[in-house]
Structures are given as C-alpha cells and as structure tokens.
C-alpha cells in the first residue's frame, strides 16, 4: 500500500518575494476562474472613489495636521533671530 500526501498533488508554491510582488501589484491567481459578472463587480469596487465616513474624517484631520505643521514651520523659520 502506497500512501500519498497532498504535497505531491498540489501546485508548487511561489517564492515569498513573488507572492509579495503579486500582492503589491494586485495580481491574483483566482481571477482566472472568475466569471465576467464577478470581474465587473470587482472592477467597479476597485475603481470607485467613494469613501466611508471614518476614512473621510481621518483624511480631513490629517489635512488639518499637515497644514498646521506647514504654517508653523513657515512662521518659525521666517522670524528674524
């Protein structure tokens, strides 16, 4: 009786640098098996510019912080010594 493992029949895994590259670039091996409707739904979700309320509040708070920091630095370095 010969025992087989799942490792013999499975697809070889990509190296970690390749998986990181694919993740960073947005490649996904499961997209090949997706139907046209699923692909369109995913594309609509990715290309949407809508923000939820938490992200909107966070972005405005960070905008105020960055602008305040810029004004402070400008005022600090523009004063005569």
The 8 nearest C-alpha neighbors of each residue, nearest first, counted from 0:
[[1, 2, 3, 4, 7, 5, 8, 6],
 [2, 0, 3, 4, 7, 5, 8, 6],
 [1, 3, 0, 4, 5, 7, 6, 8],
 [4, 2, 1, 5, 7, 6, 8, 0],
 [3, 5, 6, 7, 2, 8, 9, 1],
 [4, 6, 8, 7, 9, 3, 10, 2],
 [5, 7, 9, 4, 8, 10, 3, 11],
 [6, 8, 5, 9, 4, 3, 10, 11],
 [9, 7, 5, 6, 10, 4, 3, 11],
 [10, 8, 6, 7, 5, 11, 12, 4],
 [9, 11, 12, 8, 6, 7, 13, 5],
 [12, 10, 9, 13, 6, 8, 7, 14],
 [13, 11, 10, 14, 9, 15, 18, 17],
 [12, 14, 17, 18, 15, 11, 16, 10],
 [15, 13, 17, 16, 18, 12, 19, 11],
 [14, 16, 18, 17, 19, 13, 20, 12],
 [15, 17, 19, 18, 14, 20, 13, 21],
 [18, 16, 20, 14, 19, 15, 21, 13],
 [17, 19, 15, 21, 20, 16, 22, 13],
 [20, 18, 16, 22, 17, 21, 23, 15],
 [19, 21, 17, 23, 22, 18, 24, 16],
 [20, 22, 26, 18, 24, 19, 23, 25],
 [23, 21, 19, 25, 20, 24, 26, 18],
 [24, 22, 20, 21, 25, 19, 26, 18],
 [23, 25, 21, 22, 26, 20, 19, 27],
 [26, 24, 22, 23, 21, 27, 20, 19],
 [27, 25, 21, 24, 22, 28, 23, 30],
 [26, 28, 29, 30, 25, 21, 22, 31],
 [27, 29, 30, 31, 26, 32, 21, 33],
 [28, 30, 31, 27, 32, 33, 26, 34],
 [31, 29, 33, 32, 28, 27, 38, 26],
 [30, 32, 29, 33, 28, 27, 34, 38],
 [31, 33, 30, 29, 34, 28, 35, 37],
 [34, 32, 30, 31, 37, 38, 35, 29],
 [33, 35, 37, 36, 38, 32, 31, 30],
 [34, 36, 38, 37, 39, 33, 40, 32],
 [35, 37, 39, 38, 34, 40, 33, 41],
 [38, 36, 40, 34, 39, 35, 33, 41],
 [37, 39, 35, 41, 36, 40, 42, 34],
 [40, 38, 42, 36, 41, 37, 43, 35],
 [41, 39, 37, 43, 42, 38, 36, 44],
 [40, 42, 44, 38, 39, 43, 37, 45],
 [41, 43, 39, 45, 44, 40, 46, 38],
 [44, 42, 40, 46, 41, 45, 47, 39],
 [43, 45, 41, 47, 42, 46, 40, 39],
 [46, 44, 42, 43, 47, 41, 48, 40],
 [47, 45, 43, 44, 42, 48, 41, 49],
 [46, 48, 44, 49, 45, 43, 42, 50],
 [49, 47, 46, 50, 45, 44, 43, 51],
 [48, 50, 47, 51, 46, 44, 55, 52],
 [51, 49, 54, 55, 52, 48, 53, 47],
 [50, 52, 54, 53, 55, 49, 56, 48],
 [51, 53, 55, 54, 56, 50, 57, 49],
 [54, 52, 56, 55, 51, 57, 50, 58],
 [55, 53, 57, 52, 56, 51, 58, 50],
 [54, 56, 52, 58, 53, 57, 50, 59],
 [57, 55, 53, 59, 58, 54, 60, 52],
 [58, 56, 54, 60, 55, 59, 53, 61],
 [57, 59, 61, 55, 60, 56, 54, 62],
 [58, 60, 62, 56, 61, 57, 63, 55],
 [61, 59, 57, 63, 62, 58, 56, 64],
 [60, 62, 64, 58, 63, 59, 65, 57],
 [63, 61, 59, 65, 60, 64, 58, 66],
 [62, 64, 60, 66, 61, 65, 67, 59],
 [63, 65, 61, 67, 62, 66, 68, 60],
 [66, 64, 68, 62, 67, 63, 61, 69],
 [65, 67, 69, 63, 68, 64, 62, 70],
 [68, 66, 64, 70, 69, 65, 63, 71],
 [67, 69, 71, 65, 66, 70, 64, 72],
 [68, 70, 66, 72, 67, 71, 73, 65],
 [71, 69, 73, 67, 68, 72, 74, 66],
 [70, 72, 68, 74, 73, 69, 75, 67],
 [73, 71, 75, 69, 74, 70, 76, 68],
 [72, 74, 70, 71, 76, 75, 77, 69],
 [73, 75, 71, 77, 72, 76, 70, 78],
 [76, 74, 72, 73, 77, 78, 71, 70],
 [75, 77, 73, 78, 74, 72, 79, 71],
 [76, 78, 74, 75, 73, 79, 72, 80],
 [79, 77, 76, 75, 80, 74, 73, 72],
 [80, 78, 77, 76, 75, 74, 73, 72],
 [79, 78, 77, 76, 75, 74, 73, 72]]
